Structure formats: C-alpha cells, structure tokens
Amino acid sequence: MSIEALVYRRLTTYSGITAIASTRTYPMLLQGNNPTLPAITYQKISNTEQKGTSILRDSRWQINCWAKHRADGGGYSEAHSLAAQVKAAFEDWHDLDQTPGVNYGRVAGEIDDYDDAALVYRVIVDVILTTTGD
C-alpha cells in the first residue's frame, strides 16, 4: 500500500470526516462542474528523506476542506468543522500495521481561503507525515 493510499483511507474512514463529507474525497481536484460540497481534496506537496537516514521520509500533504457559501454564513463554519476533523484525524496519527507505515503525523498549519467566482470556502490543512517509505 502506498502512503497516498493510507492518506485516502484515513480521510474516507475517519468517522468525524465522513459525518460531514461522506466519502467525497478526491485527489487534487473536485469532481464535476458543480461538485457536491462539503468535500475534501488532497495532494502531496513534497516527499523527502529525513537527514541521516534512508529509511524515514517526511511527506507534506495539503488537505483542502471545501464548503459552499451560504447566506447564513454556515458554509464558513462547515469548512472549519471539516478542517477540525481532518486535524483530529492526522495529529499524532501512526499506522505501523502497513508497509510503508506512518510513524507519526502532525498538523503543520491551517489557512482560510474563499473563491468569489465559485462562492466556496476552503480551509487548507497542512499535514506532515513521517513514514517508512513512499
């Protein structure tokens, strides 16, 4: 199993995430011209060997939490609720039952974004995983 497959599985099986976004989790891009939201997209930003070892790698992931703008302001809070669940899923996460395995996960940051043209909120969660391979 690849690290990407582990990330996808974590995003689609963590109960707090699925309660909000169901299984609407996609690599890189939302699906279709009018995607169902809330949803998640994810992408690998980098993957480098840890200094001093050829076994451990640090991979950085950008996880985007999307929600539609609503007149009552609920879209903003929905995007943040989804981001909170993503952070809970990855902070201190480890899964050594797989090869490669996740030795440690941590949340490195969070950024708010809004697309005026599409009328959607996006909360970007930056995650770093220390893994035993790609």
SULCORZI-V886567 format. One record per residue. N is the residue number from 1. RES is the residue in one letter. SS is DSSP state (hx for helix, st for strand, lp for the rest). D_FIRST is the distance of its C-alpha to the first C-alpha in whole Angstrom. Layout:
N&RES&SS&D_FIRST + N&RES&SS&D_FIRST
This chain:
1&M&lp&0 + 2&S&lp&4 + 3&I&hx&7 + 4&E&hx&8 + 5&A&hx&6 + 6&L&hx&7 + 7&V&hx&10 + 8&Y&hx&11 + 9&R&hx&10 + 10&R&hx&13 + 11&L&hx&15 + 12&T&hx&16 + 13&T&hx&16 + 14&Y&lp&18 + 15&S&hx&22 + 16&G&hx&24 + 17&I&hx&22 + 18&T&hx&22 + 19&A&hx&25 + 20&I&hx&26 + 21&A&hx&24 + 22&S&lp&23 + 23&T&lp&20 + 24&R&lp&21 + 25&T&st&18 + 26&Y&st&18 + 27&P&st&16 + 28&M&lp&19 + 29&L&lp&22 + 30&L&lp&24 + 31&Q&lp&24 + 32&G&lp&28 + 33&N&lp&31 + 34&N&lp&32 + 35&P&lp&28 + 36&T&lp&28 + 37&L&lp&28 + 38&P&lp&27 + 39&A&st&24 + 40&I&st&21 + 41&T&st&20 + 42&Y&st&17 + 43&Q&st&17 + 44&K&st&16 + 45&I&st&19 + 46&S&st&18 + 47&N&st&16 + 48&T&st&18 + 49&E&st&19 + 50&Q&lp&21 + 51&K&lp&24 + 52&G&lp&25 + 53&T&lp&21 + 54&S&lp&19 + 55&I&lp&16 + 56&L&lp&16 + 57&R&st&15 + 58&D&st&17 + 59&S&st&15 + 60&R&st&18 + 61&W&st&17 + 62&Q&st&20 + 63&I&st&20 + 64&N&st&23 + 65&C&st&25 + 66&W&st&27 + 67&A&st&30 + 68&K&st&33 + 69&H&lp&37 + 70&R&lp&39 + 71&A&lp&43 + 72&D&lp&42 + 73&G&lp&40 + 74&G&hx&37 + 75&G&hx&35 + 76&Y&hx&35 + 77&S&hx&34 + 78&E&hx&32 + 79&A&hx&29 + 80&H&hx&30 + 81&S&hx&29 + 82&L&hx&26 + 83&A&hx&25 + 84&A&hx&26 + 85&Q&hx&24 + 86&V&hx&21 + 87&K&hx&23 + 88&A&hx&23 + 89&A&hx&19 + 90&F&hx&18 + 91&E&lp&21 + 92&D&lp&20 + 93&W&lp&17 + 94&H&lp&15 + 95&D&st&12 + 96&L&lp&12 + 97&D&lp&11 + 98&Q&lp&7 + 99&T&lp&6 + 100&P&lp&7 + 101&G&lp&9 + 102&V&st&11 + 103&N&st&15 + 104&Y&st&17 + 105&G&st&17 + 106&R&st&21 + 107&V&st&22 + 108&A&st&24 + 109&G&st&27 + 110&E&st&28 + 111&I&st&30 + 112&D&st&32 + 113&D&st&32 + 114&Y&st&34 + 115&D&st&35 + 116&D&lp&38 + 117&A&lp&38 + 118&A&lp&35 + 119&L&lp&36 + 120&V&st&33 + 121&Y&st&32 + 122&R&st&29 + 123&V&st&28 + 124&I&st&25 + 125&V&st&23 + 126&D&st&22 + 127&V&st&19 + 128&I&st&18 + 129&L&st&15 + 130&T&st&16 + 131&T&st&12 + 132&T&lp&12 + 133&G&lp&10 + 134&D&lp&9
